[in-house]
Amino acid sequence: MPAASSREKSPRMREGEAVTVTGMPAVEDCMGEIIVLIGWCGRTLGVPLIQVDGIDVDADTSQAIADWHYWVA
């Protein structure tokens, strides 16, 4: 998934940089916004879902990402 936008509190990924979403953190870590776990530079990090766009994802995942982007906007 490419990084859709950058934020100060997350890693300094470049816009368009591809990462692999590996899962989601504990529910407690997603109370204010949806966070996904990514593999990046040999580490696993949590980043806001609003920062990623799906590529090569199934229809349900694509719809979930689009819905979240809509509600955040």
PyMOL Python script that loads the backbone (N, CA, C, O; Angstrom):
from pymol import cmd

cmd.read_pdbstr("""\
ATOM      1  N   MET A   1       0.857  -1.174   0.000  1.00  0.00           N
ATOM      2  CA  MET A   1       0.000   0.000   0.000  1.00  0.00           C
ATOM      3  C   MET A   1       0.898   1.231   0.000  1.00  0.00           C
ATOM      4  O   MET A   1       1.849   1.288   0.779  1.00  0.00           O
ATOM      5  N   PRO A   2       0.631   2.189  -0.827  1.00  0.00           N
ATOM      6  CA  PRO A   2       1.442   3.394  -0.808  1.00  0.00           C
ATOM      7  C   PRO A   2       0.994   4.328   0.302  1.00  0.00           C
ATOM      8  O   PRO A   2      -0.178   4.349   0.679  1.00  0.00           O
ATOM      9  N   ALA A   3       1.942   5.101   0.821  1.00  0.00           N
ATOM     10  CA  ALA A   3       1.600   6.105   1.817  1.00  0.00           C
ATOM     11  C   ALA A   3       0.784   7.195   1.139  1.00  0.00           C
ATOM     12  O   ALA A   3       1.210   7.730   0.115  1.00  0.00           O
ATOM     13  N   ALA A   4      -0.375   7.535   1.684  1.00  0.00           N
ATOM     14  CA  ALA A   4      -1.256   8.522   1.074  1.00  0.00           C
ATOM     15  C   ALA A   4      -0.896   9.938   1.516  1.00  0.00           C
ATOM     16  O   ALA A   4      -1.031  10.881   0.737  1.00  0.00           O
ATOM     17  N   SER A   5      -0.449  10.093   2.735  1.00  0.00           N
ATOM     18  CA  SER A   5      -0.074  11.407   3.258  1.00  0.00           C
ATOM     19  C   SER A   5       0.865  11.205   4.430  1.00  0.00           C
ATOM     20  O   SER A   5       0.957  10.100   4.967  1.00  0.00           O
ATOM     21  N   SER A   6       1.561  12.249   4.833  1.00  0.00           N
ATOM     22  CA  SER A   6       2.480  12.113   5.965  1.00  0.00           C
ATOM     23  C   SER A   6       1.938  12.892   7.153  1.00  0.00           C
ATOM     24  O   SER A   6       1.183  13.851   6.994  1.00  0.00           O
ATOM     25  N   ARG A   7       2.334  12.466   8.337  1.00  0.00           N
ATOM     26  CA  ARG A   7       1.938  13.124   9.577  1.00  0.00           C
ATOM     27  C   ARG A   7       3.147  13.156  10.474  1.00  0.00           C
ATOM     28  O   ARG A   7       4.008  12.279  10.389  1.00  0.00           O
ATOM     29  N   GLU A   8       3.228  14.147  11.331  1.00  0.00           N
ATOM     30  CA  GLU A   8       4.374  14.286  12.212  1.00  0.00           C
ATOM     31  C   GLU A   8       4.556  13.120  13.176  1.00  0.00           C
ATOM     32  O   GLU A   8       5.689  12.769  13.504  1.00  0.00           O
ATOM     33  N   LYS A   9       3.469  12.513  13.635  1.00  0.00           N
ATOM     34  CA  LYS A   9       3.612  11.484  14.654  1.00  0.00           C
ATOM     35  C   LYS A   9       3.888  10.094  14.090  1.00  0.00           C
ATOM     36  O   LYS A   9       4.033   9.142  14.857  1.00  0.00           O
ATOM     37  N   SER A  10       3.962   9.959  12.796  1.00  0.00           N
ATOM     38  CA  SER A  10       4.263   8.664  12.218  1.00  0.00           C
ATOM     39  C   SER A  10       5.608   8.729  11.498  1.00  0.00           C
ATOM     40  O   SER A  10       6.168   9.812  11.325  1.00  0.00           O
ATOM     41  N   PRO A  11       6.125   7.582  11.080  1.00  0.00           N
ATOM     42  CA  PRO A  11       7.437   7.584  10.433  1.00  0.00           C
ATOM     43  C   PRO A  11       7.442   8.472   9.189  1.00  0.00           C
ATOM     44  O   PRO A  11       6.397   8.741   8.596  1.00  0.00           O
ATOM     45  N   ARG A  12       8.597   8.904   8.822  1.00  0.00           N
ATOM     46  CA  ARG A  12       8.738   9.778   7.659  1.00  0.00           C
ATOM     47  C   ARG A  12       8.803   8.958   6.380  1.00  0.00           C
ATOM     48  O   ARG A  12       9.844   8.863   5.728  1.00  0.00           O
ATOM     49  N   MET A  13       7.676   8.375   6.044  1.00  0.00           N
ATOM     50  CA  MET A  13       7.582   7.654   4.783  1.00  0.00           C
ATOM     51  C   MET A  13       7.377   8.674   3.686  1.00  0.00           C
ATOM     52  O   MET A  13       6.813   9.746   3.906  1.00  0.00           O
ATOM     53  N   ARG A  14       7.840   8.330   2.514  1.00  0.00           N
ATOM     54  CA  ARG A  14       7.627   9.206   1.364  1.00  0.00           C
ATOM     55  C   ARG A  14       6.264   8.901   0.747  1.00  0.00           C
ATOM     56  O   ARG A  14       5.830   7.750   0.715  1.00  0.00           O
ATOM     57  N   GLU A  15       5.595   9.945   0.258  1.00  0.00           N
ATOM     58  CA  GLU A  15       4.330   9.733  -0.430  1.00  0.00           C
ATOM     59  C   GLU A  15       4.577   8.803  -1.608  1.00  0.00           C
ATOM     60  O   GLU A  15       5.504   9.008  -2.392  1.00  0.00           O
ATOM     61  N   GLY A  16       3.743   7.785  -1.725  1.00  0.00           N
ATOM     62  CA  GLY A  16       3.892   6.798  -2.792  1.00  0.00           C
ATOM     63  C   GLY A  16       4.755   5.610  -2.425  1.00  0.00           C
ATOM     64  O   GLY A  16       4.849   4.657  -3.198  1.00  0.00           O
ATOM     65  N   GLU A  17       5.389   5.645  -1.258  1.00  0.00           N
ATOM     66  CA  GLU A  17       6.229   4.531  -0.815  1.00  0.00           C
ATOM     67  C   GLU A  17       5.357   3.315  -0.510  1.00  0.00           C
ATOM     68  O   GLU A  17       4.328   3.442   0.153  1.00  0.00           O
ATOM     69  N   ALA A  18       5.755   2.159  -0.982  1.00  0.00           N
ATOM     70  CA  ALA A  18       4.970   0.940  -0.763  1.00  0.00           C
ATOM     71  C   ALA A  18       5.346   0.293   0.563  1.00  0.00           C
ATOM     72  O   ALA A  18       6.525   0.167   0.895  1.00  0.00           O
ATOM     73  N   VAL A  19       4.336  -0.113   1.309  1.00  0.00           N
ATOM     74  CA  VAL A  19       4.514  -0.850   2.560  1.00  0.00           C
ATOM     75  C   VAL A  19       3.535  -2.014   2.550  1.00  0.00           C
ATOM     76  O   VAL A  19       2.590  -2.032   1.762  1.00  0.00           O
ATOM     77  N   THR A  20       3.759  -2.966   3.410  1.00  0.00           N
ATOM     78  CA  THR A  20       2.855  -4.104   3.552  1.00  0.00           C
ATOM     79  C   THR A  20       2.135  -4.008   4.884  1.00  0.00           C
ATOM     80  O   THR A  20       2.771  -3.942   5.936  1.00  0.00           O
ATOM     81  N   VAL A  21       0.817  -3.999   4.844  1.00  0.00           N
ATOM     82  CA  VAL A  21       0.033  -4.027   6.080  1.00  0.00           C
ATOM     83  C   VAL A  21       0.030  -5.469   6.571  1.00  0.00           C
ATOM     84  O   VAL A  21      -0.330  -6.390   5.839  1.00  0.00           O
ATOM     85  N   THR A  22       0.443  -5.646   7.833  1.00  0.00           N
ATOM     86  CA  THR A  22       0.567  -6.991   8.393  1.00  0.00           C
ATOM     87  C   THR A  22      -0.521  -7.318   9.399  1.00  0.00           C
ATOM     88  O   THR A  22      -0.664  -8.474   9.795  1.00  0.00           O
ATOM     89  N   GLY A  23      -1.295  -6.315   9.821  1.00  0.00           N
ATOM     90  CA  GLY A  23      -2.356  -6.583  10.782  1.00  0.00           C
ATOM     91  C   GLY A  23      -2.820  -5.309  11.452  1.00  0.00           C
ATOM     92  O   GLY A  23      -2.579  -4.201  10.972  1.00  0.00           O
ATOM     93  N   MET A  24      -3.490  -5.496  12.570  1.00  0.00           N
ATOM     94  CA  MET A  24      -3.985  -4.375  13.361  1.00  0.00           C
ATOM     95  C   MET A  24      -3.540  -4.571  14.803  1.00  0.00           C
ATOM     96  O   MET A  24      -3.437  -5.704  15.272  1.00  0.00           O
ATOM     97  N   PRO A  25      -3.272  -3.462  15.515  1.00  0.00           N
ATOM     98  CA  PRO A  25      -2.891  -3.575  16.915  1.00  0.00           C
ATOM     99  C   PRO A  25      -4.100  -3.903  17.789  1.00  0.00           C
ATOM    100  O   PRO A  25      -5.207  -4.095  17.286  1.00  0.00           O
ATOM    101  N   ALA A  26      -3.878  -3.964  19.084  1.00  0.00           N
ATOM    102  CA  ALA A  26      -4.962  -4.217  20.035  1.00  0.00           C
ATOM    103  C   ALA A  26      -6.043  -3.148  19.895  1.00  0.00           C
ATOM    104  O   ALA A  26      -5.757  -2.010  19.521  1.00  0.00           O
ATOM    105  N   VAL A  27      -7.261  -3.514  20.191  1.00  0.00           N
ATOM    106  CA  VAL A  27      -8.407  -2.608  20.089  1.00  0.00           C
ATOM    107  C   VAL A  27      -8.153  -1.313  20.850  1.00  0.00           C
ATOM    108  O   VAL A  27      -8.544  -0.242  20.385  1.00  0.00           O
ATOM    109  N   GLU A  28      -7.514  -1.387  21.994  1.00  0.00           N
ATOM    110  CA  GLU A  28      -7.255  -0.200  22.812  1.00  0.00           C
ATOM    111  C   GLU A  28      -6.418   0.839  22.054  1.00  0.00           C
ATOM    112  O   GLU A  28      -6.530   2.036  22.320  1.00  0.00           O
ATOM    113  N   ASP A  29      -5.593   0.393  21.126  1.00  0.00           N
ATOM    114  CA  ASP A  29      -4.745   1.303  20.363  1.00  0.00           C
ATOM    115  C   ASP A  29      -5.495   1.951  19.201  1.00  0.00           C
ATOM    116  O   ASP A  29      -4.942   2.813  18.518  1.00  0.00           O
ATOM    117  N   CYS A  30      -6.727   1.554  18.971  1.00  0.00           N
ATOM    118  CA  CYS A  30      -7.514   2.080  17.846  1.00  0.00           C
ATOM    119  C   CYS A  30      -8.749   2.831  18.324  1.00  0.00           C
ATOM    120  O   CYS A  30      -9.712   2.957  17.568  1.00  0.00           O
ATOM    121  N   MET A  31      -8.749   3.324  19.533  1.00  0.00           N
ATOM    122  CA  MET A  31      -9.943   3.978  20.059  1.00  0.00           C
ATOM    123  C   MET A  31     -10.200   5.336  19.412  1.00  0.00           C
ATOM    124  O   MET A  31     -11.359   5.712  19.235  1.00  0.00           O
ATOM    125  N   GLY A  32      -9.156   6.082  19.053  1.00  0.00           N
ATOM    126  CA  GLY A  32      -9.339   7.398  18.467  1.00  0.00           C
ATOM    127  C   GLY A  32      -9.327   7.405  16.957  1.00  0.00           C
ATOM    128  O   GLY A  32      -9.924   8.280  16.331  1.00  0.00           O
ATOM    129  N   GLU A  33      -8.649   6.435  16.365  1.00  0.00           N
ATOM    130  CA  GLU A  33      -8.578   6.317  14.916  1.00  0.00           C
ATOM    131  C   GLU A  33      -8.143   4.902  14.566  1.00  0.00           C
ATOM    132  O   GLU A  33      -7.632   4.175  15.418  1.00  0.00           O
ATOM    133  N   ILE A  34      -8.342   4.518  13.336  1.00  0.00           N
ATOM    134  CA  ILE A  34      -7.963   3.177  12.900  1.00  0.00           C
ATOM    135  C   ILE A  34      -6.459   3.157  12.637  1.00  0.00           C
ATOM    136  O   ILE A  34      -5.940   3.972  11.873  1.00  0.00           O
ATOM    137  N   ILE A  35      -5.779   2.230  13.270  1.00  0.00           N
ATOM    138  CA  ILE A  35      -4.336   2.053  13.111  1.00  0.00           C
ATOM    139  C   ILE A  35      -4.111   0.701  12.449  1.00  0.00           C
ATOM    140  O   ILE A  35      -4.800  -0.271  12.761  1.00  0.00           O
ATOM    141  N   VAL A  36      -3.146   0.639  11.536  1.00  0.00           N
ATOM    142  CA  VAL A  36      -2.734  -0.631  10.942  1.00  0.00           C
ATOM    143  C   VAL A  36      -1.253  -0.830  11.200  1.00  0.00           C
ATOM    144  O   VAL A  36      -0.490   0.131  11.301  1.00  0.00           O
ATOM    145  N   LEU A  37      -0.861  -2.084  11.305  1.00  0.00           N
ATOM    146  CA  LEU A  37       0.547  -2.419  11.480  1.00  0.00           C
ATOM    147  C   LEU A  37       1.165  -2.634  10.110  1.00  0.00           C
ATOM    148  O   LEU A  37       0.589  -3.305   9.254  1.00  0.00           O
ATOM    149  N   ILE A  38       2.349  -2.056   9.910  1.00  0.00           N
ATOM    150  CA  ILE A  38       3.052  -2.208   8.641  1.00  0.00           C
ATOM    151  C   ILE A  38       4.465  -2.708   8.882  1.00  0.00           C
ATOM    152  O   ILE A  38       5.049  -2.486   9.943  1.00  0.00           O
ATOM    153  N   GLY A  39       4.999  -3.384   7.884  1.00  0.00           N
ATOM    154  CA  GLY A  39       6.416  -3.706   7.874  1.00  0.00           C
ATOM    155  C   GLY A  39       7.124  -2.575   7.161  1.00  0.00           C
ATOM    156  O   GLY A  39       6.784  -2.251   6.022  1.00  0.00           O
ATOM    157  N   TRP A  40       8.124  -1.956   7.824  1.00  0.00           N
ATOM    158  CA  TRP A  40       8.819  -0.808   7.239  1.00  0.00           C
ATOM    159  C   TRP A  40      10.234  -0.748   7.774  1.00  0.00           C
ATOM    160  O   TRP A  40      10.443  -0.689   8.985  1.00  0.00           O
ATOM    161  N   CYS A  41      11.199  -0.763   6.885  1.00  0.00           N
ATOM    162  CA  CYS A  41      12.625  -0.663   7.254  1.00  0.00           C
ATOM    163  C   CYS A  41      13.007  -1.703   8.310  1.00  0.00           C
ATOM    164  O   CYS A  41      13.745  -1.402   9.249  1.00  0.00           O
ATOM    165  N   GLY A  42      12.503  -2.918   8.150  1.00  0.00           N
ATOM    166  CA  GLY A  42      12.852  -3.989   9.077  1.00  0.00           C
ATOM    167  C   GLY A  42      12.149  -3.930  10.421  1.00  0.00           C
ATOM    168  O   GLY A  42      12.496  -4.679  11.334  1.00  0.00           O
ATOM    169  N   ARG A  43      11.164  -3.050  10.556  1.00  0.00           N
ATOM    170  CA  ARG A  43      10.432  -2.926  11.820  1.00  0.00           C
ATOM    171  C   ARG A  43       8.939  -3.068  11.566  1.00  0.00           C
ATOM    172  O   ARG A  43       8.480  -2.944  10.430  1.00  0.00           O
ATOM    173  N   THR A  44       8.190  -3.329  12.624  1.00  0.00           N
ATOM    174  CA  THR A  44       6.733  -3.310  12.562  1.00  0.00           C
ATOM    175  C   THR A  44       6.287  -2.047  13.270  1.00  0.00           C
ATOM    176  O   THR A  44       6.619  -1.825  14.434  1.00  0.00           O
ATOM    177  N   LEU A  45       5.529  -1.218  12.560  1.00  0.00           N
ATOM    178  CA  LEU A  45       5.070   0.054  13.107  1.00  0.00           C
ATOM    179  C   LEU A  45       3.566   0.192  12.936  1.00  0.00           C
ATOM    180  O   LEU A  45       2.982  -0.381  12.017  1.00  0.00           O
ATOM    181  N   GLY A  46       2.950   0.947  13.816  1.00  0.00           N
ATOM    182  CA  GLY A  46       1.547   1.279  13.675  1.00  0.00           C
ATOM    183  C   GLY A  46       1.412   2.642  13.023  1.00  0.00           C
ATOM    184  O   GLY A  46       2.037   3.608  13.461  1.00  0.00           O
ATOM    185  N   VAL A  47       0.603   2.725  11.981  1.00  0.00           N
ATOM    186  CA  VAL A  47       0.347   4.010  11.316  1.00  0.00           C
ATOM    187  C   VAL A  47      -1.150   4.173  11.127  1.00  0.00           C
ATOM    188  O   VAL A  47      -1.872   3.181  11.020  1.00  0.00           O
ATOM    189  N   PRO A  48      -1.624   5.407  11.086  1.00  0.00           N
ATOM    190  CA  PRO A  48      -3.052   5.641  10.861  1.00  0.00           C
ATOM    191  C   PRO A  48      -3.478   5.138   9.482  1.00  0.00           C
ATOM    192  O   PRO A  48      -2.774   5.348   8.494  1.00  0.00           O
ATOM    193  N   LEU A  49      -4.625   4.480   9.423  1.00  0.00           N
ATOM    194  CA  LEU A  49      -5.146   3.983   8.161  1.00  0.00           C
ATOM    195  C   LEU A  49      -5.336   5.104   7.154  1.00  0.00           C
ATOM    196  O   LEU A  49      -5.226   4.878   5.949  1.00  0.00           O
ATOM    197  N   ILE A  50      -5.618   6.304   7.629  1.00  0.00           N
ATOM    198  CA  ILE A  50      -5.827   7.428   6.721  1.00  0.00           C
ATOM    199  C   ILE A  50      -4.583   7.694   5.880  1.00  0.00           C
ATOM    200  O   ILE A  50      -4.678   8.342   4.838  1.00  0.00           O
ATOM    201  N   GLN A  51      -3.424   7.210   6.306  1.00  0.00           N
ATOM    202  CA  GLN A  51      -2.185   7.450   5.580  1.00  0.00           C
ATOM    203  C   GLN A  51      -1.917   6.441   4.470  1.00  0.00           C
ATOM    204  O   GLN A  51      -0.933   6.587   3.745  1.00  0.00           O
ATOM    205  N   VAL A  52      -2.755   5.427   4.314  1.00  0.00           N
ATOM    206  CA  VAL A  52      -2.465   4.418   3.293  1.00  0.00           C
ATOM    207  C   VAL A  52      -3.614   4.281   2.307  1.00  0.00           C
ATOM    208  O   VAL A  52      -4.784   4.456   2.646  1.00  0.00           O
ATOM    209  N   ASP A  53      -3.243   3.966   1.094  1.00  0.00           N
ATOM    210  CA  ASP A  53      -4.193   3.627   0.045  1.00  0.00           C
ATOM    211  C   ASP A  53      -3.952   2.172  -0.307  1.00  0.00           C
ATOM    212  O   ASP A  53      -2.804   1.729  -0.347  1.00  0.00           O
ATOM    213  N   GLY A  54      -5.006   1.425  -0.559  1.00  0.00           N
ATOM    214  CA  GLY A  54      -4.853   0.015  -0.878  1.00  0.00           C
ATOM    215  C   GLY A  54      -4.497  -0.231  -2.333  1.00  0.00           C
ATOM    216  O   GLY A  54      -5.058   0.389  -3.237  1.00  0.00           O
ATOM    217  N   ILE A  55      -3.571  -1.131  -2.545  1.00  0.00           N
ATOM    218  CA  ILE A  55      -3.282  -1.646  -3.880  1.00  0.00           C
ATOM    219  C   ILE A  55      -3.239  -3.157  -3.752  1.00  0.00           C
ATOM    220  O   ILE A  55      -2.777  -3.685  -2.741  1.00  0.00           O
ATOM    221  N   ASP A  56      -3.709  -3.841  -4.749  1.00  0.00           N
ATOM    222  CA  ASP A  56      -3.729  -5.297  -4.727  1.00  0.00           C
ATOM    223  C   ASP A  56      -4.450  -5.829  -3.484  1.00  0.00           C
ATOM    224  O   ASP A  56      -3.967  -6.748  -2.823  1.00  0.00           O
ATOM    225  N   VAL A  57      -5.623  -5.233  -3.171  1.00  0.00           N
ATOM    226  CA  VAL A  57      -6.434  -5.673  -2.033  1.00  0.00           C
ATOM    227  C   VAL A  57      -7.773  -6.191  -2.558  1.00  0.00           C
ATOM    228  O   VAL A  57      -8.189  -5.860  -3.668  1.00  0.00           O
ATOM    229  N   ASP A  58      -8.432  -6.999  -1.750  1.00  0.00           N
ATOM    230  CA  ASP A  58      -9.729  -7.518  -2.177  1.00  0.00           C
ATOM    231  C   ASP A  58     -10.791  -6.414  -2.082  1.00  0.00           C
ATOM    232  O   ASP A  58     -10.542  -5.347  -1.523  1.00  0.00           O
ATOM    233  N   ALA A  59     -11.955  -6.684  -2.626  1.00  0.00           N
ATOM    234  CA  ALA A  59     -13.026  -5.680  -2.702  1.00  0.00           C
ATOM    235  C   ALA A  59     -13.470  -5.194  -1.323  1.00  0.00           C
ATOM    236  O   ALA A  59     -13.715  -4.001  -1.144  1.00  0.00           O
ATOM    237  N   ASP A  60     -13.577  -6.097  -0.346  1.00  0.00           N
ATOM    238  CA  ASP A  60     -14.010  -5.695   0.995  1.00  0.00           C
ATOM    239  C   ASP A  60     -12.994  -4.760   1.647  1.00  0.00           C
ATOM    240  O   ASP A  60     -13.371  -3.768   2.272  1.00  0.00           O
ATOM    241  N   THR A  61     -11.710  -5.073   1.503  1.00  0.00           N
ATOM    242  CA  THR A  61     -10.665  -4.234   2.078  1.00  0.00           C
ATOM    243  C   THR A  61     -10.650  -2.874   1.402  1.00  0.00           C
ATOM    244  O   THR A  61     -10.534  -1.846   2.070  1.00  0.00           O
ATOM    245  N   SER A  62     -10.764  -2.864   0.094  1.00  0.00           N
ATOM    246  CA  SER A  62     -10.800  -1.603  -0.655  1.00  0.00           C
ATOM    247  C   SER A  62     -11.972  -0.741  -0.197  1.00  0.00           C
ATOM    248  O   SER A  62     -11.814   0.467  -0.020  1.00  0.00           O
ATOM    249  N   GLN A  63     -13.133  -1.336  -0.004  1.00  0.00           N
ATOM    250  CA  GLN A  63     -14.313  -0.592   0.442  1.00  0.00           C
ATOM    251  C   GLN A  63     -14.115  -0.060   1.855  1.00  0.00           C
ATOM    252  O   GLN A  63     -14.493   1.077   2.136  1.00  0.00           O
ATOM    253  N   ALA A  64     -13.535  -0.848   2.748  1.00  0.00           N
ATOM    254  CA  ALA A  64     -13.303  -0.411   4.127  1.00  0.00           C
ATOM    255  C   ALA A  64     -12.355   0.791   4.162  1.00  0.00           C
ATOM    256  O   ALA A  64     -12.583   1.740   4.913  1.00  0.00           O
ATOM    257  N   ILE A  65     -11.307   0.751   3.361  1.00  0.00           N
ATOM    258  CA  ILE A  65     -10.360   1.868   3.305  1.00  0.00           C
ATOM    259  C   ILE A  65     -11.052   3.107   2.742  1.00  0.00           C
ATOM    260  O   ILE A  65     -10.913   4.200   3.292  1.00  0.00           O
ATOM    261  N   ALA A  66     -11.788   2.945   1.663  1.00  0.00           N
ATOM    262  CA  ALA A  66     -12.499   4.076   1.058  1.00  0.00           C
ATOM    263  C   ALA A  66     -13.506   4.681   2.030  1.00  0.00           C
ATOM    264  O   ALA A  66     -13.622   5.904   2.121  1.00  0.00           O
ATOM    265  N   ASP A  67     -14.230   3.841   2.753  1.00  0.00           N
ATOM    266  CA  ASP A  67     -15.199   4.328   3.736  1.00  0.00           C
ATOM    267  C   ASP A  67     -14.509   5.150   4.814  1.00  0.00           C
ATOM    268  O   ASP A  67     -14.996   6.216   5.189  1.00  0.00           O
ATOM    269  N   TRP A  68     -13.379   4.662   5.315  1.00  0.00           N
ATOM    270  CA  TRP A  68     -12.658   5.369   6.372  1.00  0.00           C
ATOM    271  C   TRP A  68     -12.149   6.718   5.860  1.00  0.00           C
ATOM    272  O   TRP A  68     -12.277   7.728   6.552  1.00  0.00           O
ATOM    273  N   HIS A  69     -11.580   6.745   4.666  1.00  0.00           N
ATOM    274  CA  HIS A  69     -11.119   8.016   4.096  1.00  0.00           C
ATOM    275  C   HIS A  69     -12.284   9.001   3.961  1.00  0.00           C
ATOM    276  O   HIS A  69     -12.121  10.191   4.231  1.00  0.00           O
ATOM    277  N   TYR A  70     -13.441   8.521   3.551  1.00  0.00           N
ATOM    278  CA  TYR A  70     -14.630   9.369   3.414  1.00  0.00           C
ATOM    279  C   TYR A  70     -15.026   9.973   4.757  1.00  0.00           C
ATOM    280  O   TYR A  70     -15.255  11.178   4.853  1.00  0.00           O
ATOM    281  N   TRP A  71     -15.107   9.138   5.798  1.00  0.00           N
ATOM    282  CA  TRP A  71     -15.572   9.619   7.101  1.00  0.00           C
ATOM    283  C   TRP A  71     -14.571  10.553   7.744  1.00  0.00           C
ATOM    284  O   TRP A  71     -14.966  11.483   8.447  1.00  0.00           O
ATOM    285  N   VAL A  72     -13.289  10.334   7.526  1.00  0.00           N
ATOM    286  CA  VAL A  72     -12.283  11.224   8.097  1.00  0.00           C
ATOM    287  C   VAL A  72     -12.321  12.582   7.397  1.00  0.00           C
ATOM    288  O   VAL A  72     -12.161  13.626   8.029  1.00  0.00           O
ATOM    289  N   ALA A  73     -12.539  12.548   6.070  1.00  0.00           N
ATOM    290  CA  ALA A  73     -12.580  13.819   5.316  1.00  0.00           C
ATOM    291  C   ALA A  73     -13.815  14.606   5.720  1.00  0.00           C
ATOM    292  O   ALA A  73     -14.044  15.702   5.208  1.00  0.00           O
TER     293      ALA A  73
END
""", "prot")
cmd.dss("prot")
cmd.show_as("cartoon", "prot")
cmd.util.cbc("prot")
cmd.orient("prot")
